[in-house]
Amino acid sequence: MNKGGALTTLHASIQAGTPAPLGATWDGRGVNFALFSAHATKVELCLFDTRGRREVERITLPEYTDEIWHGYLPDACPGLLYGYRVHGPYDPAHGHRFNPAKLLIDPYAGALHGAFLWSDAHFGYRIGSPRHDLSFDRRDNANGMPKCRVIDHAFGWGEDRRPCRPWAETVIYELHLRGFTFKNPEVPPALRGTALGLACPAVLSYLTDLGVTALELLPVQAFANDRHLIQKGVSNYWGYCQDNETSWLDWSGRTPENAALQHFVRRLIALRRDHPGLRRDRFVHGVDIASGGGHDVVWISPTGRKQTEDQWRDPFARCLGAVLESGDDEAPGIFLLILNAHDDTVIFLLPSFPDCDQWQLVFDTTTLDPDLLESPCFHPPGATLAVPGRSTLLFRGLLAAPVEDRT
């Protein structure tokens, strides 16, 4: 194999390779190919010319380890174009639709070459057949499929290092790479809708001011536009949304109401940051806590008492409370989280707990009132509370003061 990816005969030198990592991995001397399939009977690695138009060789992956098919091609290098044909049962009734006539993309491919061109040949069954999707289509779809390209995964990060922030302290903001900055007037026009646009000071300031610590960019992987969208002359943006001003983030709408929403989100993130009990690194199970002898969570019904087995099984129940320890050594205490998934108001009796004189409302999803923390609302244990429909309320249990301090 030369540096441009031009093909020589490689099948005679195929080696066993390793089942990990998945995908095509170049190690400087060759490429390891690994693909998962629990029910395949054979996997063929298909190699293409440098333009991706002509299949020049098929190589059967020689090894199968723990449901991973794998093989190693010495002398193969970045630039090689490939795909897979996977053999196995064609038994739609049991969920099996293996069809080696169809070229498949490696789900772990680092890059793709060429465009996806819609045609009936991509379907494993014959469109229009009287047997519908139980039929079998033998046409080769390779001409309309992008080809996978082997890449060099090495990258020089310089002085950059992973933040290694603990998951319990991580706040992830999910956004669309293009739509998030496309209409932001503080981003230079040439950078709007791009990855560099996210790195602009105005964008970073907005995110860090909210308390965000990480971004999840969607979608950043390759995807094909649905056939019916192409026929309508539109493209897929995100979950079939339109790639235009209808779906892009409108930065001009910074109204007082939106400012209140930003303050609400900022306060919610700060509340989570300041109280470890609200950002646990393990799932709660209602078991005893070894250090304090309490429970990591106590589930409360609207009656103000511990949730019973019958209440757990009630198909009409839509409201639930959870009492959690604050997790703060400097300010120990408990929180009461009330979740009402019902569309109507639910009457909730605030529970009684030792060392808790009153419940302070610290968070309410039904209001954007920025003065909620500055002008807190208190309720005694045993008080009844009308919890609005589709809402979440958070209370902090205030510890009882010693008798001699109560004046």
Backbone hydrogen bonds, N-H to C=O, Kabsch-Sander energy under -0.5 kcal/mol:
donor,donor_aa,acceptor,acceptor_aa,energy
2,N,6,A,-1.0
5,G,2,N,-1.8
13,S,10,L,-1.8
14,I,11,H,-1.0
15,Q,72,Y,-2.8
23,G,34,A,-2.6
25,T,23,G,-0.6
25,T,32,N,-2.6
26,W,24,A,-0.5
26,W,151,I,-0.5
27,D,30,G,-2.2
31,V,73,L,-2.0
32,N,25,T,-2.7
33,F,71,G,-3.2
34,A,23,G,-1.5
35,L,69,W,-2.8
37,S,67,E,-2.3
41,T,87,H,-2.3
42,K,87,H,-1.1
44,E,85,R,-3.1
45,L,59,I,-3.7
46,C,44,E,-0.6
46,C,83,G,-2.8
47,L,45,L,-0.5
47,L,57,E,-3.0
48,F,81,L,-2.1
49,D,54,R,-2.1
52,G,49,D,-1.7
56,V,47,L,-2.5
56,V,54,R,-0.6
57,E,47,L,-1.4
59,I,45,L,-2.7
61,L,43,V,-2.6
63,E,70,H,-1.9
65,T,68,I,-2.9
68,I,65,T,-1.4
69,W,35,L,-3.3
70,H,63,E,-2.2
71,G,33,F,-2.0
72,Y,15,Q,-2.2
73,L,31,V,-2.8
75,D,29,R,-3.2
76,A,73,L,-1.3
79,G,150,V,-2.5
80,L,77,C,-1.5
81,L,48,F,-0.6
82,Y,148,C,-2.5
83,G,46,C,-1.5
84,Y,104,L,-2.2
85,R,44,E,-2.1
87,H,42,K,-3.1
87,H,85,R,-0.5
91,D,89,P,-0.8
91,D,96,H,-1.9
94,H,91,D,-2.2
95,G,92,P,-1.8
96,H,91,D,-2.0
97,R,95,G,-0.6
98,F,89,P,-1.8
102,K,99,N,-2.1
103,L,101,A,-0.6
104,L,84,Y,-3.3
109,A,106,D,-2.2
113,H,147,K,-3.0
117,L,115,A,-0.6
117,L,144,G,-2.5
118,W,116,F,-0.6
122,H,119,S,-1.5
123,F,120,D,-1.5
127,I,125,Y,-0.6
129,S,126,R,-1.9
132,H,129,S,-2.1
134,L,131,R,-2.2
135,S,132,H,-1.5
137,D,124,G,-2.5
138,R,136,F,-0.5
141,N,101,A,-1.0
144,G,141,N,-1.6
145,M,142,A,-1.3
147,K,113,H,-2.8
148,C,82,Y,-2.6
149,R,111,A,-2.5
150,V,80,L,-2.6
153,H,151,I,-0.8
157,W,155,F,-0.9
160,D,157,W,-2.2
169,E,166,P,-1.5
170,T,167,W,-1.5
172,I,170,T,-0.5
173,Y,214,A,-2.4
174,E,172,I,-0.6
175,L,173,Y,-0.5
175,L,216,E,-2.3
177,L,175,L,-0.6
180,F,176,H,-2.2
181,T,178,R,-0.6
182,F,178,R,-1.0
184,N,181,T,-1.4
187,V,184,N,-1.7
191,L,188,P,-2.1
192,R,188,P,-0.9
192,R,189,P,-0.7
194,T,191,L,-1.7
197,G,191,L,-0.6
198,L,194,T,-0.8
198,L,195,A,-0.7
199,A,195,A,-0.6
199,A,196,L,-0.8
200,C,197,G,-1.2
203,V,200,C,-0.5
204,L,200,C,-2.4
205,S,201,P,-2.7
206,Y,202,A,-1.8
207,L,203,V,-2.2
208,T,204,L,-2.8
209,D,205,S,-2.1
210,L,206,Y,-1.2
211,G,207,L,-1.0
212,V,207,L,-2.1
213,T,171,V,-2.1
214,A,171,V,-1.8
216,E,173,Y,-2.4
217,L,215,L,-0.6
218,L,175,L,-2.6
218,L,216,E,-0.5
229,L,226,D,-0.5
230,I,226,D,-1.9
231,Q,227,R,-2.0
232,K,228,H,-0.9
233,G,230,I,-1.3
234,V,229,L,-2.4
237,Y,241,C,-1.5
241,C,238,W,-0.9
243,D,235,S,-0.6
244,N,242,Q,-1.7
247,S,244,N,-1.8
248,W,244,N,-1.6
249,L,179,G,-1.8
251,W,249,L,-1.0
253,G,250,D,-0.9
254,R,252,S,-0.8
255,T,253,G,-2.0
259,A,255,T,-2.5
260,A,256,P,-2.1
261,L,257,E,-1.8
262,Q,258,N,-2.3
263,H,259,A,-2.2
264,F,260,A,-2.2
265,V,261,L,-2.5
266,R,262,Q,-2.7
267,R,263,H,-2.4
268,L,264,F,-2.1
269,I,265,V,-2.5
270,A,266,R,-2.1
271,L,267,R,-2.3
272,R,268,L,-2.1
273,R,269,I,-2.3
274,D,270,A,-2.4
275,H,271,L,-0.9
277,G,326,S,-3.5
278,L,275,H,-2.4
279,R,276,P,-1.7
289,I,294,G,-2.6
290,A,288,D,-0.6
293,G,289,I,-2.7
296,D,287,V,-1.8
298,V,323,V,-1.7
300,I,321,G,-2.8
301,S,305,R,-2.8
304,G,301,S,-2.4
307,Q,299,W,-2.8
312,W,308,T,-2.0
313,R,309,E,-1.4
314,D,311,Q,-0.9
317,A,314,D,-1.2
320,L,339,L,-2.3
321,G,300,I,-3.0
322,A,337,L,-2.2
323,V,298,V,-2.6
324,L,322,A,-0.6
324,L,335,F,-2.5
326,S,333,G,-2.6
329,D,327,G,-0.7
334,I,397,G,-0.7
335,F,324,L,-3.2
336,L,395,F,-2.7
337,L,322,A,-2.9
337,L,335,F,-0.5
338,I,336,L,-0.5
338,I,393,L,-2.9
339,L,320,L,-3.0
340,N,338,I,-0.5
340,N,391,S,-2.7
341,A,318,R,-3.0
341,A,339,L,-0.6
346,V,387,V,-2.2
348,F,346,V,-0.5
348,F,385,L,-3.3
349,L,302,P,-2.6
350,L,348,F,-0.6
350,L,383,A,-2.9
356,C,353,F,-1.2
357,D,398,L,-2.2
358,Q,398,L,-0.7
359,W,379,H,-3.8
360,Q,358,Q,-0.5
360,Q,396,R,-2.8
361,L,359,W,-0.6
361,L,377,C,-2.7
362,V,394,L,-2.8
363,F,394,L,-1.4
365,T,392,T,-2.1
367,T,364,D,-1.4
372,L,369,D,-1.3
375,S,371,D,-2.8
377,C,361,L,-0.6
379,H,359,W,-2.3
382,G,350,L,-2.6
383,A,380,P,-1.9
385,L,348,F,-2.6
387,V,346,V,-2.9
387,V,385,L,-0.9
390,R,342,H,-2.0
391,S,340,N,-1.3
391,S,388,P,-0.5
393,L,338,I,-2.3
394,L,363,F,-2.5
395,F,336,L,-2.8
396,R,360,Q,-2.7
397,G,334,I,-2.8
397,G,395,F,-0.5
398,L,358,Q,-2.6
398,L,396,R,-0.6
405,D,402,P,-1.4
406,R,402,P,-0.6
406,R,403,V,-1.4
407,T,405,D,-1.0
